[in-house]
Amino acid sequence: MIHRSKAPLRIGLAGGGTDVSPYSDLHGGAILNATISLAAHASIEPLQTQEIIVEALDRKEQQRFPWMPQLPIDGTLDLLKGVYNRIQRDYKLPATGFRLTTFVDAPAGSGLGTSSTLVVAVLGAFAEMLRLPFGDYDIAHTAYEIERNELKLAGGKQDQYAATFGGVNYMEFYDNDRVIVNPLRVRPQYMHELENNLVLYFTSTSRESATIIKEQVRNVNSRNEKSIEAMHQLKEQAHMMKEALLKGRLHEFGEILDYGFQQKRLMAANISNSNIENIYEAAKAAGATGGKISGAGGGGFMIFYCPGNTSYAVKEALLTFGGEVKKYSFTKYGLTTWTL
């Protein structure tokens, strides 16, 4: 018997960064995102021995332990072990061995929410195995607590909720870790057009998002007016894009993205760099009307809105920088689990 799960990665469309405390606690945050056909995958296979094996196939990492109630957090496969430790603490797993195996369809640090989505997928696999009565908010909030509070990894709140709920969501973030997920009923033709026109490009560089996020947090704590005002504007950008998407005003998408790109660079010093700026300008010169860095910034994936039939020319321009245009589709599903 094997227990499996998968959870979708996401594209952040607007409002990125406003889900990070303390900004969301003080001012409230808002984000528009959509899940895509790239995912994090997890499986748990019970063993006849009292051995715990954790492995990430895409990272070529594996650790083995004799059965124990808490696994060491030592910098290797900590996301996987952190979920086990939380499940063991709350639900007291039986003292039997198992193999926990994961892989993700995008590199770590690429800006599509890979780490948080992986935590959701692993949590989902354990919930499937133990038949835990988790609702969507329970899964997402528990994943957030594991990653942010227990493993002390810097970041926001949107990724855990996007991975759990799936689809197109307008999310609101408040103090005391209160999150409201508003699924949007977007007409299919609008989503088809958005998918046709939105190019997903991997810069072939990954980055450590924690450094950028820590600076963003410092800017809020020190009351850096320029940085805080940029976050206010990004929150407003999420409102603008939600309305444009629901009403089918896709011709406004590029300009709204461009507005957000200009604001996001003011949040922290390393969000953009010369390579990102050159890529962005080349895409616009080829026909894109706007774009953004996915995730915290500094590298990873970028997206560009290419109206009409400009996407082909934009893709050609992007490929000259040595990165990869990634095929994807929007998805409606969130965390999915099953047992064979």
N, C-alpha and C positions, 0 to 999 in steps of 0.2 A: 504494500500500500504506500502511496506517495501523495503528499498534500502540496498543492501548487497554488501560486498566485501570480498576478501581474497587475501593475499599476502604471497608468500612462504618464509620460513626461508632459510638460506644458510649455506653451509660448506665452510669455507675459506681453500683453498688448499695450497696457497703459497703467500708470500709477506705481510702477515698480519702485520699491524702497520705502513706500509709506506704510508697509506692513511691519516695519522693524521698530521694536521698542528702543528708546522711549518716545519716538515721534508718535506712534500710533496710540500710546497711552495718553499723551498730552493733548493731541490734536485730532485723533481719529484718522485712520487711513482708508484708502479705497483703491482697489486694483481690478482691472479687467484682464482675464486670461482665458486660454482655451487649450484643452488637451489635444495631443497629437498621437499619431500611430507609432511612436517610439515608446518603449516601456522599460520598466524595471521588472525583473522576473525573480521569483524565489520558489524553492521547493524544499520540503522536509521529508526525509526518508527514515523511518524508524530502523534501528539496527538491533541485531541480536546480542551485541556486546554492549558493555557500559562505557562506550567511547563517544565523545562528542567531536564531530568533524565539522568545521566551518570553512567554506571555500567560496571565492569569487572567481568564476571561470574567466571573465573578461580581464581581470587584473593578474591572473595567474598566481593567486595567493591562497594558501591553505594553512590552517592550524588544526592540531589534534590535541585533545585533552581527555584525561580520565573523567568520568562523570563527576561534576561538582556543581553546587548550587549557584555559584557566581563565577563567571569567566573573567580573566584579567583584562583590564582596559590598558593596552600597552602600545597603541599606535598602529596596530595591524588588525584589520577587519573589525574595528571598534563599533561600527554601525550595527553589524550583525550580532556581535556579542552584547551590545547595549540593549538590544531588543530582548534577547534571551534573558538577560539579567532582570529586566523589568517584568517579563512574563513569569519568571521563576519567583520573584519577590511577591507578586500579587496573586499568583494562582497555584504555586507549588507543583511544578511538573513532576511526574513520576521519575524515579531514578533509573531511567533506561536511556540507552544511547540513541543518537540520531545523526544524520548527515544533513546539514543546512547548506544549500547550494544557491548561488545567485549569479546573475549577469544583467547588465544594463546595455541598452541599445545606443548609448551615447557616452562619450568619455566623461569621467569625473571632472568637475570644474568647468563645464562647457556652457553653463548658464541656462540649462533647461530644467533645473530642479532635480538633478540626478540623485544627490545624497538623500534628500528628504523623501523622494519617491521610493528609493530603495528601502528606507526605514518603513514606509507604509506597506510595501510589498512583503517584507519579512514579517511584520506584525500581522498582516493578513494571513500568511501561511500558518503562523502559530494559532491564530484565531480559528482557522479552518480545522486544524488538527484537534484543538481542544473544544471546538463547538462553542466558542465564547459568544455571548449575546451582545456584541458590539454594534452600535449604530454608526452611521457615517461620521457624525461629530465626535463620537467616542474614539474612533480609530484615529482621526486627524489630530485631535487634541493630545492623545497619548503619544503619537509619533512626535509631535512638537515637544512634549515634555522630555521624551527620551533624548532627542537631539540637542535641544537648547539647555535644558535644566540639568540633565543627568550626565551627558557627555560634554557639556559646556562648549558646544560649537556655535559660533556666532551666525546669525541669520534671521530671516523674517518668518512669517507664518503662512504665506500663500501656498507654498509648494505642497505641504502636507494636505491641505484642503483640496487643492486642484487634483492631486493624485487620487484622493479618496472619492470625491464626488464625480469628477469627469465632466466633459462637455464645456460649454461656454458659461462662465460665471462672473458676476460682478460681486466682489467680496468687500465687506466692510470690517474694519479692525478697530477695537476700542480697548480701554484699559481692563485690567483683570483678565487678560487673555480671552476677551469676548470677541467672537467672530461670527458674522452673519454671512452665509453663502446664499446669493440670489441667482439661481439658474435662469438664464435668459432664453426665451423662446424666439429664436432668430429664424426668419424664413430660410428654407433650404437654398433658394437661389442666391441669397446674400452670402451664405457660407461657401457655396460653390465658387462664387466670384472672388471672395476673399482668398480662398485657397488657390485659385488660379493666378491671382495677382501678387500674393505674398511669397517672396523668395526667402528661403532659409539657407543661410551660408555659414559654414564652420570655418573660422579663421585659422584652424589647425594649431591654435595655441590654447592651452587651458590655463586657468589662473586660480589662485587661492582667494576665494571670495571673502574669507574672514577678515583679511587685512583691510579691504575696502569698506566692509560693513563696520568694522571697529572705528574707522575714521569718521564714518557717517554718524555713528553713535556719539563720538566725542564732539562733533560739530553741534549736535542737538543739545548735549549736556552743557556745552560752553556757550550756548545761545548764539551761535554763529548765524547772524541774520540772513546772509546770502544763501547759506545752505538750507536753512529752514524755509525761507521763501520759495526756494526751488522745489522743496517737497510739497509745499502748499499748491504750487502750480501743477505738479505731477498728479496730485489728488484731483485737481480740477480737470486735468487731461483725461483721467479715467471716466469722469462724468461725461465729457464731450464725446469720447469714443463710444461709450455705451449708447448714447443717443443716436450717433451716426450709424452704428451697426443695426440697431433695432429699426430705424427708419429707412435703412437701405441707402444712406448717403455715403456710399463707399468712395466717391470721388474726393471726400474730405479726409480720407484715412492717411494719405501721405503727409499732408500738412500737419495733421494732429500728431503723427509720429515724429515729424521733424521738430515740432514744438517741444515735445517731450525730450528728444535727444539733446536739444540746446539746454534745457533745464537740468537734465540729469548730470551733465558734466559739471554743474555747480555744486553738487552734493558732496563730492569728495575728489581728492586730487588725481587718483589713479584710475578713475572710471574710464577715461579715454586716454589714448596715446597717439603718437604720430602714425603708427600703422593703421589703427582704427580710423583715424581722420582721413587718411589717404584712401582707404577702402570706401568710406562713406561718400567722399567727394566723387570718386570714380563711378559709383553706382548712380549717383544723382546725374552725373554728366551723361550716363548711358540711358537715362529715362526714368529712374526711380524718383518719386516725388517726396520720399521721406523714408526713414528707417530708424532702427534703434539697436542698442546692444542688449542682448538677452541676459537676464540675471543681474548680478551685482556690477558687472562691467570688467574692463581690463583685458578681455579676450573672450574666447569661447565662441558662441554663435551670435550672429547678427541677423536681423530680418529687414527686408526692404519691400515697400509697396510699389508695384510696377503696373501702372494703369494701362488699359488698352492691350496692346501686344508688345509692350516694351520688355517683358521679362526675359526674353531670349537674349537681347542685347545686354541687359544688365548681368545675366549669368555669365556671358562671355567676358565682360569686363571684370567680374569678380574672380574668375578662374585665373586671371593673369597674376593674382597675388599669391597663388600657390595653395589656396584653401580648397574647400569642397562644397558644392551645392548639394544639399541634402533633400532627397525626396521625402514627402510626408503627406498625410491627410489628416483632417480634423476628425476627432472621435467623440462619441457621445458617452462611452462607458467610463466608469471610474475603476476603483479597485475591484478585481474579479478573482474569486477563489474557487477551487474545486478539488476533489479527491478522486484518485484513480484506484 
